[in-house]
Amino acid sequence: MSVASKKVVKEFLNSDVFIKPDLFSDFIHKDFKMHWHASSGYREFNYEDYYRITESTATSYESMRTEITHMISDKQEVAVRFTVFVRTVENNREEVPVGYFISIFKVSENKIIEVHQTSHPSEQ
């Protein structure tokens, strides 16, 4: 299962889900839960909450991509260290990093069901 879980997470991170929210249900399990430690504090999200985040980013960014530096998997869990880069609607010619992430994804039924994540914004 670790190879399949790793594939699901990699496809999610490399997808356009944060630009095209209609892809959301392809990757995220209905029982989804996220535990996010960000520079602004701790937050929890369910399926609907996280979907609203994708809708919000879709209106702000022209493109979004991740650069994965580390990926380790064990059965249904995948730990990933990555940077998120965006091109804004206002300045689509310049790609800038917006944040650095370390996430542990849990996969069930070939979809992401849980995430434990820590992040901090880029210095740009």
N, CA, C and O atoms as CSV, one atom per row, in Angstrom:
chain,resi,resn,atom,element,x,y,z
A,1,MET,N,N,0.815,-1.210,0.000
A,1,MET,CA,C,0.000,0.000,0.000
A,1,MET,C,C,0.848,1.260,0.000
A,1,MET,O,O,0.375,2.303,-0.450
A,2,SER,N,N,2.098,1.207,0.492
A,2,SER,CA,C,2.893,2.436,0.588
A,2,SER,C,C,3.178,3.049,-0.781
A,2,SER,O,O,3.203,4.272,-0.913
A,3,VAL,N,N,3.393,2.211,-1.805
A,3,VAL,CA,C,3.632,2.740,-3.147
A,3,VAL,C,C,2.365,3.412,-3.664
A,3,VAL,O,O,2.439,4.492,-4.250
A,4,ALA,N,N,1.216,2.799,-3.460
A,4,ALA,CA,C,-0.046,3.390,-3.903
A,4,ALA,C,C,-0.339,4.682,-3.151
A,4,ALA,O,O,-0.788,5.658,-3.751
A,5,SER,N,N,-0.088,4.698,-1.839
A,5,SER,CA,C,-0.315,5.913,-1.047
A,5,SER,C,C,0.602,7.033,-1.505
A,5,SER,O,O,0.177,8.181,-1.627
A,6,LYS,N,N,1.841,6.702,-1.754
A,6,LYS,CA,C,2.814,7.692,-2.225
A,6,LYS,C,C,2.369,8.281,-3.570
A,6,LYS,O,O,2.497,9.483,-3.803
A,7,LYS,N,N,1.853,7.431,-4.436
A,7,LYS,CA,C,1.375,7.889,-5.748
A,7,LYS,C,C,0.200,8.849,-5.595
A,7,LYS,O,O,0.151,9.879,-6.268
A,8,VAL,N,N,-0.748,8.520,-4.716
A,8,VAL,CA,C,-1.916,9.380,-4.485
A,8,VAL,C,C,-1.469,10.760,-4.015
A,8,VAL,O,O,-1.933,11.776,-4.532
A,9,VAL,N,N,-0.571,10.796,-3.038
A,9,VAL,CA,C,-0.101,12.073,-2.482
A,9,VAL,C,C,0.671,12.862,-3.524
A,9,VAL,O,O,0.467,14.068,-3.663
A,10,LYS,N,N,1.548,12.203,-4.253
A,10,LYS,CA,C,2.327,12.900,-5.283
A,10,LYS,C,C,1.415,13.481,-6.366
A,10,LYS,O,O,1.614,14.612,-6.808
A,11,GLU,N,N,0.428,12.712,-6.787
A,11,GLU,CA,C,-0.517,13.220,-7.789
A,11,GLU,C,C,-1.303,14.412,-7.250
A,11,GLU,O,O,-1.548,15.375,-7.976
A,12,PHE,N,N,-1.695,14.349,-5.988
A,12,PHE,CA,C,-2.397,15.479,-5.367
A,12,PHE,C,C,-1.517,16.727,-5.353
A,12,PHE,O,O,-1.955,17.802,-5.763
A,13,LEU,N,N,-0.286,16.588,-4.886
A,13,LEU,CA,C,0.606,17.745,-4.792
A,13,LEU,C,C,0.978,18.315,-6.159
A,13,LEU,O,O,1.247,19.510,-6.281
A,14,ASN,N,N,0.993,17.476,-7.172
A,14,ASN,CA,C,1.324,17.938,-8.520
A,14,ASN,C,C,0.097,18.329,-9.345
A,14,ASN,O,O,0.226,18.708,-10.509
A,15,SER,N,N,-1.076,18.238,-8.751
A,15,SER,CA,C,-2.308,18.547,-9.484
A,15,SER,C,C,-2.605,20.054,-9.470
A,15,SER,O,O,-1.909,20.842,-8.829
A,16,ASP,N,N,-3.638,20.412,-10.182
A,16,ASP,CA,C,-4.112,21.799,-10.216
A,16,ASP,C,C,-5.321,21.991,-9.303
A,16,ASP,O,O,-6.125,22.896,-9.528
A,17,VAL,N,N,-5.460,21.154,-8.279
A,17,VAL,CA,C,-6.647,21.193,-7.427
A,17,VAL,C,C,-6.856,22.561,-6.778
A,17,VAL,O,O,-7.997,22.948,-6.529
A,18,PHE,N,N,-5.783,23.297,-6.501
A,18,PHE,CA,C,-5.939,24.607,-5.870
A,18,PHE,C,C,-6.204,25.722,-6.882
A,18,PHE,O,O,-6.397,26.878,-6.506
A,19,ILE,N,N,-6.213,25.373,-8.144
A,19,ILE,CA,C,-6.574,26.300,-9.214
A,19,ILE,C,C,-7.903,25.876,-9.842
A,19,ILE,O,O,-8.667,26.704,-10.340
A,20,LYS,N,N,-8.157,24.574,-9.806
A,20,LYS,CA,C,-9.388,24.002,-10.363
A,20,LYS,C,C,-10.072,23.172,-9.279
A,20,LYS,O,O,-9.869,21.960,-9.218
A,21,PRO,N,N,-10.878,23.800,-8.424
A,21,PRO,CA,C,-11.509,23.089,-7.308
A,21,PRO,C,C,-12.393,21.908,-7.720
A,21,PRO,O,O,-12.709,21.063,-6.883
A,22,ASP,N,N,-12.794,21.835,-8.983
A,22,ASP,CA,C,-13.600,20.695,-9.422
A,22,ASP,C,C,-12.835,19.377,-9.342
A,22,ASP,O,O,-13.442,18.309,-9.420
A,23,LEU,N,N,-11.504,19.436,-9.187
A,23,LEU,CA,C,-10.674,18.234,-9.034
A,23,LEU,C,C,-10.625,17.743,-7.587
A,23,LEU,O,O,-10.139,16.643,-7.324
A,24,PHE,N,N,-11.119,18.539,-6.660
A,24,PHE,CA,C,-10.995,18.284,-5.231
A,24,PHE,C,C,-11.443,16.871,-4.832
A,24,PHE,O,O,-10.711,16.163,-4.140
A,25,SER,N,N,-12.624,16.466,-5.259
A,25,SER,CA,C,-13.165,15.167,-4.853
A,25,SER,C,C,-12.390,13.994,-5.441
A,25,SER,O,O,-12.560,12.863,-4.985
A,26,ASP,N,N,-11.553,14.230,-6.432
A,26,ASP,CA,C,-10.702,13.167,-6.983
A,26,ASP,C,C,-9.622,12.746,-5.988
A,26,ASP,O,O,-9.130,11.619,-6.047
A,27,PHE,N,N,-9.253,13.641,-5.080
A,27,PHE,CA,C,-8.127,13.405,-4.178
A,27,PHE,C,C,-8.491,13.320,-2.702
A,27,PHE,O,O,-7.795,12.662,-1.929
A,28,ILE,N,N,-9.576,13.980,-2.304
A,28,ILE,CA,C,-9.879,14.132,-0.881
A,28,ILE,C,C,-11.075,13.262,-0.479
A,28,ILE,O,O,-12.140,13.319,-1.095
A,29,HIS,N,N,-10.873,12.468,0.556
A,29,HIS,CA,C,-11.889,11.564,1.091
A,29,HIS,C,C,-12.983,12.375,1.800
A,29,HIS,O,O,-12.688,13.410,2.396
A,30,LYS,N,N,-14.209,11.927,1.743
A,30,LYS,CA,C,-15.340,12.630,2.379
A,30,LYS,C,C,-15.171,12.780,3.892
A,30,LYS,O,O,-15.703,13.723,4.477
A,31,ASP,N,N,-14.439,11.864,4.532
A,31,ASP,CA,C,-14.209,11.922,5.982
A,31,ASP,C,C,-12.911,12.654,6.332
A,31,ASP,O,O,-12.344,12.445,7.405
A,32,PHE,N,N,-12.455,13.498,5.435
A,32,PHE,CA,C,-11.177,14.208,5.570
A,32,PHE,C,C,-11.095,15.046,6.849
A,32,PHE,O,O,-12.064,15.671,7.278
A,33,LYS,N,N,-9.894,15.030,7.438
A,33,LYS,CA,C,-9.575,15.901,8.575
A,33,LYS,C,C,-8.151,16.410,8.392
A,33,LYS,O,O,-7.255,15.651,8.024
A,34,MET,N,N,-7.948,17.701,8.652
A,34,MET,CA,C,-6.609,18.284,8.606
A,34,MET,C,C,-6.303,18.942,9.934
A,34,MET,O,O,-7.138,19.635,10.517
A,35,HIS,N,N,-5.086,18.708,10.400
A,35,HIS,CA,C,-4.561,19.323,11.619
A,35,HIS,C,C,-3.359,20.158,11.170
A,35,HIS,O,O,-2.313,19.613,10.819
A,36,TRP,N,N,-3.520,21.494,11.186
A,36,TRP,CA,C,-2.525,22.368,10.573
A,36,TRP,C,C,-1.937,23.316,11.605
A,36,TRP,O,O,-2.639,24.130,12.204
A,37,HIS,N,N,-0.627,23.186,11.795
A,37,HIS,CA,C,0.135,24.108,12.639
A,37,HIS,C,C,0.809,25.112,11.702
A,37,HIS,O,O,1.788,24.781,11.033
A,38,ALA,N,N,0.287,26.328,11.656
A,38,ALA,CA,C,0.822,27.375,10.791
A,38,ALA,C,C,1.429,28.481,11.652
A,38,ALA,O,O,1.301,28.464,12.877
A,39,SER,N,N,2.077,29.422,11.018
A,39,SER,CA,C,2.667,30.538,11.755
A,39,SER,C,C,1.597,31.352,12.476
A,39,SER,O,O,1.893,32.045,13.450
A,40,SER,N,N,0.357,31.271,12.003
A,40,SER,CA,C,-0.750,32.003,12.628
A,40,SER,C,C,-1.430,31.215,13.744
A,40,SER,O,O,-2.340,31.723,14.399
A,41,GLY,N,N,-0.986,29.966,13.964
A,41,GLY,CA,C,-1.571,29.148,15.019
A,41,GLY,C,C,-2.089,27.824,14.491
A,41,GLY,O,O,-1.883,27.473,13.329
A,42,TYR,N,N,-2.764,27.100,15.367
A,42,TYR,CA,C,-3.277,25.771,15.036
A,42,TYR,C,C,-4.715,25.859,14.532
A,42,TYR,O,O,-5.540,26.578,15.095
A,43,ARG,N,N,-5.003,25.116,13.463
A,43,ARG,CA,C,-6.366,25.065,12.919
A,43,ARG,C,C,-6.695,23.644,12.511
A,43,ARG,O,O,-5.810,22.868,12.149
A,44,GLU,N,N,-7.970,23.311,12.573
A,44,GLU,CA,C,-8.463,22.030,12.083
A,44,GLU,C,C,-9.467,22.289,10.970
A,44,GLU,O,O,-10.245,23.241,11.024
A,45,PHE,N,N,-9.435,21.430,9.966
A,45,PHE,CA,C,-10.337,21.554,8.828
A,45,PHE,C,C,-10.979,20.212,8.542
A,45,PHE,O,O,-10.353,19.167,8.712
A,46,ASN,N,N,-12.231,20.241,8.105
A,46,ASN,CA,C,-12.883,19.043,7.596
A,46,ASN,C,C,-12.973,19.172,6.069
A,46,ASN,O,O,-12.396,20.091,5.490
A,47,TYR,N,N,-13.677,18.276,5.438
A,47,TYR,CA,C,-13.800,18.257,3.978
A,47,TYR,C,C,-14.301,19.600,3.431
A,47,TYR,O,O,-13.705,20.167,2.516
A,48,GLU,N,N,-15.391,20.095,3.997
A,48,GLU,CA,C,-15.995,21.339,3.503
A,48,GLU,C,C,-15.074,22.540,3.730
A,48,GLU,O,O,-14.935,23.396,2.857
A,49,ASP,N,N,-14.446,22.596,4.908
A,49,ASP,CA,C,-13.519,23.697,5.205
A,49,ASP,C,C,-12.367,23.732,4.207
A,49,ASP,O,O,-12.009,24.790,3.689
A,50,TYR,N,N,-11.795,22.566,3.948
A,50,TYR,CA,C,-10.640,22.489,3.049
A,50,TYR,C,C,-11.044,22.794,1.612
A,50,TYR,O,O,-10.271,23.382,0.855
A,51,TYR,N,N,-12.244,22.395,1.243
A,51,TYR,CA,C,-12.741,22.730,-0.089
A,51,TYR,C,C,-12.845,24.250,-0.260
A,51,TYR,O,O,-12.501,24.787,-1.313
A,52,ARG,N,N,-13.321,24.933,0.780
A,52,ARG,CA,C,-13.416,26.398,0.721
A,52,ARG,C,C,-12.035,27.037,0.534
A,52,ARG,O,O,-11.915,28.064,-0.133
A,53,ILE,N,N,-11.007,26.441,1.111
A,53,ILE,CA,C,-9.638,26.947,0.905
A,53,ILE,C,C,-9.253,26.831,-0.567
A,53,ILE,O,O,-8.665,27.756,-1.128
A,54,THR,N,N,-9.578,25.704,-1.195
A,54,THR,CA,C,-9.232,25.548,-2.613
A,54,THR,C,C,-9.994,26.558,-3.473
A,54,THR,O,O,-9.445,27.088,-4.440
A,55,GLU,N,N,-11.234,26.821,-3.130
A,55,GLU,CA,C,-11.998,27.829,-3.873
A,55,GLU,C,C,-11.356,29.205,-3.735
A,55,GLU,O,O,-11.280,29.963,-4.702
A,56,SER,N,N,-10.900,29.520,-2.535
A,56,SER,CA,C,-10.275,30.816,-2.276
A,56,SER,C,C,-8.973,30.976,-3.056
A,56,SER,O,O,-8.729,32.031,-3.643
A,57,THR,N,N,-8.142,29.948,-3.066
A,57,THR,CA,C,-6.871,30.055,-3.784
A,57,THR,C,C,-7.095,30.150,-5.284
A,57,THR,O,O,-6.329,30.802,-5.993
A,58,ALA,N,N,-8.138,29.503,-5.764
A,58,ALA,CA,C,-8.421,29.532,-7.200
A,58,ALA,C,C,-8.713,30.944,-7.698
A,58,ALA,O,O,-8.464,31.255,-8.863
A,59,THR,N,N,-9.239,31.799,-6.824
A,59,THR,CA,C,-9.528,33.169,-7.240
A,59,THR,C,C,-8.309,34.080,-7.129
A,59,THR,O,O,-8.291,35.150,-7.737
A,60,SER,N,N,-7.298,33.683,-6.375
A,60,SER,CA,C,-6.132,34.532,-6.135
A,60,SER,C,C,-4.927,34.198,-7.007
A,60,SER,O,O,-4.105,35.065,-7.304
A,61,TYR,N,N,-4.830,32.935,-7.411
A,61,TYR,CA,C,-3.612,32.489,-8.099
A,61,TYR,C,C,-3.887,32.041,-9.521
A,61,TYR,O,O,-4.874,31.364,-9.808
A,62,GLU,N,N,-2.994,32.437,-10.392
A,62,GLU,CA,C,-3.015,32.027,-11.794
A,62,GLU,C,C,-2.510,30.582,-11.921
A,62,GLU,O,O,-3.035,29.786,-12.699
A,63,SER,N,N,-1.473,30.273,-11.131
A,63,SER,CA,C,-0.941,28.910,-11.109
A,63,SER,C,C,-0.337,28.641,-9.741
A,63,SER,O,O,0.020,29.558,-9.002
A,64,MET,N,N,-0.235,27.351,-9.426
A,64,MET,CA,C,0.368,26.922,-8.170
A,64,MET,C,C,1.072,25.608,-8.443
A,64,MET,O,O,0.523,24.727,-9.105
A,65,ARG,N,N,2.292,25.475,-7.932
A,65,ARG,CA,C,3.007,24.211,-8.080
A,65,ARG,C,C,3.776,23.929,-6.806
A,65,ARG,O,O,4.093,24.835,-6.036
A,66,THR,N,N,4.066,22.666,-6.601
A,66,THR,CA,C,4.855,22.270,-5.443
A,66,THR,C,C,6.181,21.705,-5.908
A,66,THR,O,O,6.285,21.072,-6.958
A,67,GLU,N,N,7.177,21.951,-5.101
A,67,GLU,CA,C,8.497,21.371,-5.326
A,67,GLU,C,C,8.777,20.466,-4.131
A,67,GLU,O,O,9.022,20.939,-3.022
A,68,ILE,N,N,8.740,19.178,-4.370
A,68,ILE,CA,C,8.931,18.186,-3.317
A,68,ILE,C,C,10.417,17.911,-3.144
A,68,ILE,O,O,11.120,17.609,-4.108
A,69,THR,N,N,10.893,18.020,-1.892
A,69,THR,CA,C,12.308,17.723,-1.635
A,69,THR,C,C,12.495,16.397,-0.920
A,69,THR,O,O,13.542,15.764,-1.056
A,70,HIS,N,N,11.487,15.964,-0.153
A,70,HIS,CA,C,11.560,14.698,0.573
A,70,HIS,C,C,10.191,14.036,0.552
A,70,HIS,O,O,9.163,14.700,0.687
A,71,MET,N,N,10.191,12.716,0.379
A,71,MET,CA,C,8.950,11.949,0.431
A,71,MET,C,C,9.275,10.562,0.968
A,71,MET,O,O,10.045,9.813,0.368
A,72,ILE,N,N,8.674,10.231,2.110
A,72,ILE,CA,C,8.889,8.944,2.760
A,72,ILE,C,C,7.531,8.333,3.044
A,72,ILE,O,O,6.632,9.012,3.540
A,73,SER,N,N,7.378,7.051,2.730
A,73,SER,CA,C,6.078,6.422,2.971
A,73,SER,C,C,6.222,5.148,3.793
A,73,SER,O,O,7.240,4.459,3.750
A,74,ASP,N,N,5.162,4.865,4.540
A,74,ASP,CA,C,5.063,3.655,5.333
A,74,ASP,C,C,3.598,3.244,5.338
A,74,ASP,O,O,2.776,3.852,6.024
A,75,LYS,N,N,3.281,2.223,4.581
A,75,LYS,CA,C,1.918,1.721,4.444
A,75,LYS,C,C,0.976,2.812,3.955
A,75,LYS,O,O,1.082,3.236,2.804
A,76,GLN,N,N,0.059,3.276,4.793
A,76,GLN,CA,C,-0.941,4.253,4.354
A,76,GLN,C,C,-0.525,5.691,4.636
A,76,GLN,O,O,-1.278,6.613,4.324
A,77,GLU,N,N,0.645,5.907,5.214
A,77,GLU,CA,C,1.075,7.271,5.559
A,77,GLU,C,C,2.282,7.691,4.726
A,77,GLU,O,O,3.191,6.908,4.450
A,78,VAL,N,N,2.246,8.974,4.337
A,78,VAL,CA,C,3.303,9.535,3.500
A,78,VAL,C,C,3.721,10.876,4.096
A,78,VAL,O,O,2.901,11.778,4.264
A,79,ALA,N,N,5.010,10.991,4.412
A,79,ALA,CA,C,5.553,12.253,4.926
A,79,ALA,C,C,6.241,12.977,3.770
A,79,ALA,O,O,7.012,12.387,3.013
A,80,VAL,N,N,5.940,14.275,3.655
A,80,VAL,CA,C,6.459,15.053,2.527
A,80,VAL,C,C,6.935,16.419,3.010
A,80,VAL,O,O,6.268,17.080,3.807
A,81,ARG,N,N,8.093,16.824,2.516
A,81,ARG,CA,C,8.583,18.194,2.727
A,81,ARG,C,C,8.529,18.853,1.360
A,81,ARG,O,O,9.071,18.325,0.389
A,82,PHE,N,N,7.863,20.030,1.281
A,82,PHE,CA,C,7.700,20.682,-0.015
A,82,PHE,C,C,7.550,22.192,0.124
A,82,PHE,O,O,7.240,22.716,1.194
A,83,THR,N,N,7.780,22.867,-0.989
A,83,THR,CA,C,7.594,24.305,-1.103
A,83,THR,C,C,6.488,24.557,-2.111
A,83,THR,O,O,6.407,23.880,-3.136
A,84,VAL,N,N,5.634,25.534,-1.820
A,84,VAL,CA,C,4.563,25.898,-2.744
A,84,VAL,C,C,4.942,27.217,-3.425
A,84,VAL,O,O,5.292,28.196,-2.766
A,85,PHE,N,N,4.865,27.215,-4.746
A,85,PHE,CA,C,5.142,28.393,-5.570
A,85,PHE,C,C,3.858,28.808,-6.280
A,85,PHE,O,O,3.064,27.959,-6.686
A,86,VAL,N,N,3.659,30.114,-6.426
A,86,VAL,CA,C,2.457,30.608,-7.102
A,86,VAL,C,C,2.797,31.720,-8.083
A,86,VAL,O,O,3.843,32.367,-8.014
A,87,ARG,N,N,1.859,31.902,-8.992
A,87,ARG,CA,C,1.820,33.077,-9.865
A,87,ARG,C,C,0.471,33.720,-9.568
A,87,ARG,O,O,-0.572,33.083,-9.720
A,88,THR,N,N,0.490,34.963,-9.151
A,88,THR,CA,C,-0.752,35.630,-8.787
A,88,THR,C,C,-1.484,36.136,-10.026
A,88,THR,O,O,-0.892,36.294,-11.094
A,89,VAL,N,N,-2.758,36.383,-9.865
A,89,VAL,CA,C,-3.559,36.944,-10.941
A,89,VAL,C,C,-3.009,38.319,-11.315
A,89,VAL,O,O,-2.987,38.680,-12.492
A,90,GLU,N,N,-2.566,39.088,-10.316
A,90,GLU,CA,C,-2.050,40.435,-10.553
A,90,GLU,C,C,-0.682,40.448,-11.251
A,90,GLU,O,O,-0.366,41.382,-11.989
A,91,ASN,N,N,0.129,39.400,-11.011
A,91,ASN,CA,C,1.471,39.354,-11.591
A,91,ASN,C,C,1.774,37.922,-12.021
A,91,ASN,O,O,2.523,37.206,-11.356
A,92,ASN,N,N,1.186,37.520,-13.135
A,92,ASN,CA,C,1.322,36.133,-13.564
A,92,ASN,C,C,2.653,35.810,-14.244
A,92,ASN,O,O,2.885,34.660,-14.618
A,93,ARG,N,N,3.532,36.805,-14.409
A,93,ARG,CA,C,4.838,36.550,-15.024
A,93,ARG,C,C,5.906,36.152,-14.010
A,93,ARG,O,O,6.963,35.641,-14.378
A,94,GLU,N,N,5.622,36.389,-12.736
A,94,GLU,CA,C,6.612,36.082,-11.706
A,94,GLU,C,C,6.108,34.985,-10.777
A,94,GLU,O,O,5.049,35.107,-10.161
A,95,GLU,N,N,6.892,33.910,-10.690
A,95,GLU,CA,C,6.556,32.823,-9.766
A,95,GLU,C,C,7.307,33.058,-8.457
A,95,GLU,O,O,8.517,33.281,-8.451
A,96,VAL,N,N,6.566,33.004,-7.348
A,96,VAL,CA,C,7.170,33.249,-6.036
A,96,VAL,C,C,6.798,32.133,-5.062
A,96,VAL,O,O,5.706,31.569,-5.138
A,97,PRO,N,N,7.720,31.818,-4.142
A,97,PRO,CA,C,7.359,30.839,-3.109
A,97,PRO,C,C,6.446,31.504,-2.084
A,97,PRO,O,O,6.681,32.646,-1.689
A,98,VAL,N,N,5.407,30.794,-1.655
A,98,VAL,CA,C,4.510,31.353,-0.638
A,98,VAL,C,C,4.628,30.644,0.701
A,98,VAL,O,O,4.262,31.204,1.734
A,99,GLY,N,N,5.138,29.412,0.691
A,99,GLY,CA,C,5.250,28.718,1.961
A,99,GLY,C,C,6.049,27.439,1.870
A,99,GLY,O,O,6.246,26.861,0.801
A,100,TYR,N,N,6.507,27.018,3.057
A,100,TYR,CA,C,7.272,25.791,3.208
A,100,TYR,C,C,6.475,24.860,4.110
A,100,TYR,O,O,5.963,25.288,5.144
A,101,PHE,N,N,6.365,23.590,3.730
A,101,PHE,CA,C,5.470,22.664,4.401
A,101,PHE,C,C,6.160,21.347,4.728
A,101,PHE,O,O,7.020,20.874,3.985
A,102,ILE,N,N,5.769,20.772,5.843
A,102,ILE,CA,C,6.063,19.378,6.159
A,102,ILE,C,C,4.715,18.774,6.535
A,102,ILE,O,O,4.052,19.238,7.462
A,103,SER,N,N,4.322,17.740,5.810
A,103,SER,CA,C,2.996,17.158,5.984
A,103,SER,C,C,3.078,15.642,6.065
A,103,SER,O,O,3.904,15.004,5.412
A,104,ILE,N,N,2.204,15.093,6.878
A,104,ILE,CA,C,2.028,13.647,6.937
A,104,ILE,C,C,0.609,13.368,6.462
A,104,ILE,O,O,-0.367,13.749,7.108
A,105,PHE,N,N,0.516,12.698,5.326
A,105,PHE,CA,C,-0.766,12.377,4.706
A,105,PHE,C,C,-1.132,10.934,5.030
A,105,PHE,O,O,-0.282,10.045,4.982
A,106,LYS,N,N,-2.386,10.709,5.357
A,106,LYS,CA,C,-2.903,9.347,5.527
A,106,LYS,C,C,-3.878,9.090,4.394
A,106,LYS,O,O,-4.763,9.903,4.126
A,107,VAL,N,N,-3.711,7.954,3.733
A,107,VAL,CA,C,-4.526,7.613,2.569
A,107,VAL,C,C,-5.443,6.443,2.903
A,107,VAL,O,O,-5.027,5.464,3.522
A,108,SER,N,N,-6.692,6.564,2.483
A,108,SER,CA,C,-7.678,5.499,2.640
A,108,SER,C,C,-8.534,5.469,1.386
A,108,SER,O,O,-8.985,6.513,0.914
A,109,GLU,N,N,-8.760,4.286,0.846
A,109,GLU,CA,C,-9.583,4.136,-0.356
A,109,GLU,C,C,-9.055,4.997,-1.504
A,109,GLU,O,O,-9.831,5.566,-2.273
A,110,ASN,N,N,-7.731,5.086,-1.611
A,110,ASN,CA,C,-7.036,5.834,-2.667
A,110,ASN,C,C,-7.323,7.335,-2.655
A,110,ASN,O,O,-7.215,8.007,-3.681
A,111,LYS,N,N,-7.691,7.851,-1.474
A,111,LYS,CA,C,-7.890,9.292,-1.303
A,111,LYS,C,C,-7.266,9.722,0.010
A,111,LYS,O,O,-7.077,8.915,0.919
A,112,ILE,N,N,-6.952,10.991,0.094
A,112,ILE,CA,C,-6.356,11.539,1.312
A,112,ILE,C,C,-7.457,11.725,2.342
A,112,ILE,O,O,-8.431,12.438,2.099
A,113,ILE,N,N,-7.299,11.080,3.500
A,113,ILE,CA,C,-8.321,11.130,4.539
A,113,ILE,C,C,-7.887,11.985,5.728
A,113,ILE,O,O,-8.727,12.513,6.457
A,114,GLU,N,N,-6.568,12.122,5.925
A,114,GLU,CA,C,-6.096,12.908,7.073
A,114,GLU,C,C,-4.736,13.506,6.754
A,114,GLU,O,O,-3.912,12.904,6.064
A,115,VAL,N,N,-4.525,14.719,7.280
A,115,VAL,CA,C,-3.237,15.386,7.114
A,115,VAL,C,C,-2.849,16.042,8.427
A,115,VAL,O,O,-3.658,16.709,9.072
A,116,HIS,N,N,-1.605,15.841,8.807
A,116,HIS,CA,C,-0.985,16.586,9.912
A,116,HIS,C,C,0.080,17.434,9.234
A,116,HIS,O,O,0.976,16.908,8.574
A,117,GLN,N,N,-0.023,18.753,9.399
A,117,GLN,CA,C,0.815,19.650,8.610
A,117,GLN,C,C,1.364,20.776,9.452
A,117,GLN,O,O,0.690,21.305,10.335
A,118,THR,N,N,2.597,21.131,9.163
A,118,THR,CA,C,3.189,22.329,9.728
A,118,THR,C,C,3.734,23.178,8.582
A,118,THR,O,O,4.255,22.646,7.602
A,119,SER,N,N,3.612,24.482,8.707
A,119,SER,CA,C,4.044,25.345,7.607
A,119,SER,C,C,4.492,26.692,8.129
A,119,SER,O,O,4.163,27.098,9.244
A,120,HIS,N,N,5.254,27.373,7.288
A,120,HIS,CA,C,5.570,28.766,7.571
A,120,HIS,C,C,5.722,29.486,6.234
A,120,HIS,O,O,6.128,28.887,5.238
A,121,PRO,N,N,5.392,30.773,6.224
A,121,PRO,CA,C,5.436,31.528,4.972
A,121,PRO,C,C,6.866,31.765,4.514
A,121,PRO,O,O,7.801,31.747,5.315
A,122,SER,N,N,7.021,31.989,3.210
A,122,SER,CA,C,8.340,32.347,2.692
A,122,SER,C,C,8.674,33.768,3.144
A,122,SER,O,O,7.803,34.503,3.610
A,123,GLU,N,N,9.893,34.130,3.005
A,123,GLU,CA,C,10.349,35.459,3.434
A,123,GLU,C,C,10.173,36.515,2.358
A,123,GLU,O,O,10.570,37.664,2.550
A,124,GLN,N,N,9.591,36.149,1.242
A,124,GLN,CA,C,9.467,37.111,0.130
A,124,GLN,C,C,8.311,38.039,0.306
A,124,GLN,O,O,8.077,38.901,-0.542
